[in-house]
Amino acid sequence: MQIITKNAGGEADDYYDVLEAGFAEGATDSDLMMMFQRELSAGTWEGDLNTDDYFSSSYCITLRLVETVYGGLEQVAFFGNRGTFSFSKRAAQVLGTGRQVVVDFQVPERNLWEF
């Protein structure tokens, strides 16, 4: 799946111990959007891919405010303003995105940095 996003951002909330980032194609609820949340204080996951902790010790991912999956974000790689998000098979099935989502971030540099 490939998309172009016009909105992106993120924030770290020390009080609620959460790191949140997201992007959207446009400004309305009907546009595709994806949000990521993770415990701010969580360390690097070093578990076994074949166990359930892989799915509960990672990100909460929400797509279009409808589909939500816990865990399954395996890798994020950026080259300039283009990001490639790689998901586990399970997460991709729940989200209906395919294993990779390639995002062209057409946003101000500050917004991309916050993301």
Secondary structure as GFF3:
##gff-version 3
##sequence-region A 1 115
A	DSSP	beta_strand	2	5	.	.	.	ID=ss1
A	DSSP	beta_strand	7	13	.	.	.	ID=ss2
A	DSSP	beta_strand	18	24	.	.	.	ID=ss3
A	DSSP	beta_strand	33	39	.	.	.	ID=ss4
A	DSSP	alpha_helix	53	56	.	.	.	ID=ss5
A	DSSP	beta_strand	60	63	.	.	.	ID=ss6
A	DSSP	beta_strand	67	70	.	.	.	ID=ss7
A	DSSP	beta_strand	73	79	.	.	.	ID=ss8
A	DSSP	beta_strand	82	87	.	.	.	ID=ss9
A	DSSP	alpha_helix	89	95	.	.	.	ID=ss10
A	DSSP	beta_strand	100	105	.	.	.	ID=ss11
A	DSSP	alpha_helix	109	114	.	.	.	ID=ss12
###
